[in-house]
Every structure is written in structure tokens, then in C-alpha cells.
Amino acid sequence: MPVSNERLANDLAAIAAATETPGQGATRPTFSDAWAKAVEHVAAAARACGCVVRTDAAGNVHLRPSVHDRASSLWLSGSHLDTVPHGGDFDGVVGVLVPLEVLRAAHVDSRTAPPLELIIFAEEEGTTFGLGMIGSRAWAGTLGADQLAQLRNAVGQSYLEAGSRHGVRAVCLANERIDATHYCGYIEVHIEQGPSMWNRQEPVAVVTTIAGRRQYHVDVTGTANHAGSTKMADRRDALAAAAEMIGAVESLPAALASGAVATVGRIACRPNAVNVIAEHVSFTIDFRGAADDILEQGDSAIRAQLTAIAQKRGVHAAIQLTESIDATELSPTACRRLREAAGQLGHSLPETVSGALHDAAILAPYVPTAMLFVASRDGISHNPAEHSRIDDIALAAQILYTAVSGGEGEVA
């Protein structure tokens, strides 16, 4: 099948141009004009190759070849077009353009449309409404209308309010949840967002596991006091205690397992004055691991170490778990299908684990799910310097086509 590098490159450029920050990376908040422009580019291309476009009640856009009726069971493939502020041009976008190119290449080659439905998930990143993977969660039924009404963007609109112009319908959510009988499985193509594949010169790899995540909000409370007249031994310094805690968080993964990671990404200090000992510090923790037992061990260690530091320094630490997502093992059968497809094309497909969360983790409990990673140059992501090779993206398209239809692919 004639997968076209040129078409893929043109699509990438067109979607990159749909940004609120031209020349400063991709900024496409969900339901913004820039996001809608990117969605319409994909929708127009899909319509041109015989697809019917519809939006479900959660705001996800479905593009299905008209030759396959709604009752027939197809493969599902897609990703997201929303971005972090000043992000890259490949994160999420590649996973939308690969199935689009599969559908378009079959149409150009006068072949029957493969049994494939393209989906564009709404609000995967979580930077617009403060929670990731909203579209897939709402479609799966793990987020309801009441919860969506509480999630707000930067201008104070709820997900339901902002999404109303883009197909979101609270009253239809329950009736439009995913129906597993309509899908053979879900295959998500995504850039790796890490350096491992690039360093090993692996253009594509099959993801067998998506790491789980525990996120925390920590409040450290001490006593504000004069920076000049309070002896060091008399201090209950919330900031110094928090600094030690943050160091402990950074050291934690090395004691657990290879691949575990921990990040403190946000911190706030009060009163934040040059000559006042801090009385209160809050910070976040993002801890990830590829197995649930690692997540549990990490949870215990975080609580124990932070509590011990607080007691030693005479401050109080309140540790709140704000999100808990278990590690997700992807479908062995669907992963094998990708390996076999790659083999038919003369490529071996190494295995890897995704440290980042994806919509695939939300759909995995409902339909057989697999992921295909494309190498990221130097592992850079969420950054305008993000880059993946067009040849690698085209190879992913060939593998996807072969996996869902059994056809052969070639780069035109």
C-alpha cells in the first residue's frame, strides 16, 4: 500500500500551523480555535477519502469509512491533538496522522477501506482542564457529567460549557459510551518521548506495559520567624524541610526498581520573603512505575520518609494522594499482531514500556489494546525541539495497515 512520506510531512506542517503561539511551539488547548482548526484538517482529509465524521457526547471525534456500517466491528486507532503550552509538533499528532494516512493511502490506491476507525481524543494532556485523558475517560464511563462540570479551563469554563460548541452533550454521555462489540481492538501510535529507542537506533517498538502513576500534594507547615534573630537550632523551617523531602523523593526510585521515576514539578512557599523563615511550603510528587507492587512500595516509602523528615525538623507534613492509576499490561494478542505485521514487512519489533500515560491505558480494560512507539530524537518532548523521522512514522503506518487488514505496505 502506497504510504506517502510527503502527505505525512504536509499534514504535520498543517497541524503545526494550528497554534496559539506561532514560532514558539504548539499551543492547542482543547476546544480552542487552534484545536478546532487542527481537528478540521484531519476531518476534511478523512471525508475526502470516504469517511463519515461524528463527535461522541464526550467530545471525541470519530472518522469511519462509510463502506463499514456502524454495527460492523472495526479496529480503532488514534490519539490526541491538544498540546501542553509551547509543546512539540509530534506528541499525539503522529497517532492521529498514521491511521489517517492508512485510510487515505488505501483510498488513493483504489483499495477497499481497511477495517479501521480513526479517533481523535479530547483533552489528553490535562493542561487545559486540569485532568488528563478526559475524552477517553468520559467515553469509557469513568467520568460522569457531574465531574465534567467541575473541570474548568483558564477562563473559568467547565468542560461541558467549553465543549458544547464541539459536540459535548452531558445528557447523552451514558448512551454514547464505548461499545466493545463495535471494535476488534485499539492500536495507538505515539512517539516514545524518551531517548531509549533513538539511542538504540530502533525506529519503532511495541509497548507491552504502560506505567502506573501516583500523584501527591504535600503541605509542610512550620513557623514563620525572623531570619536574623532566630538561631538555627530554634527554627521550624518549612522550606528547609521541604528541600530535604524533595531530595528524598529524587533518591527514592534507585532503591525500588529500574524504570521507576519520581518528580517534584511544582512548589509554592509562604511568605516567600527574603528575610523570613518559611512557615508553609506545598509541593507535588509524580511517582511512576511499571508494576503495581512498585507503586505500592513507593507509596509506603514516600509517606515514611517524608514523615520522618518532618518529625526530625519539628514541622508537620500532610501528604494527600491526588491521583492513582495502576500500571496497565497491554493485550498480548494485540501486541503479537503488531509483531507479526512488522515481520511481514521485514522488520523485527522490539518491546518497550511506556513511562507516560496515554488514552490506551483508559481503553485497555474495554477492548484489546496495543501501542506502537516511534523513536523521538534525543528523547525530547513537550518542547518545540520535539522531532521524529518521517521514515519511522511511515513505517508505523505500514505496520498499522498490515496489522488491521493483512495487506502489504510500501513507502511511495
Helices and strands as residue ranges (DSSP letters): E 2-3, H 5-16, H 33-48, E 51-55, E 61-65, E 74-80, H 93-108, E 116-121, H 134-140, H 145-150, H 159-163, G 164-166, G 170-172, G 174-176, G 180-182, E 183-191, H 196-199, E 204-210, E 212-221, E 225-226, G 232-234, H 238-251, G 252-255, E 261-263, E 267-270, E 276-277, E 280-289, H 292-313, E 316-325, E 328-329, H 332-344, E 351-354, H 359-363, E 369-374, G 377-379, H 390-405, E 410-411
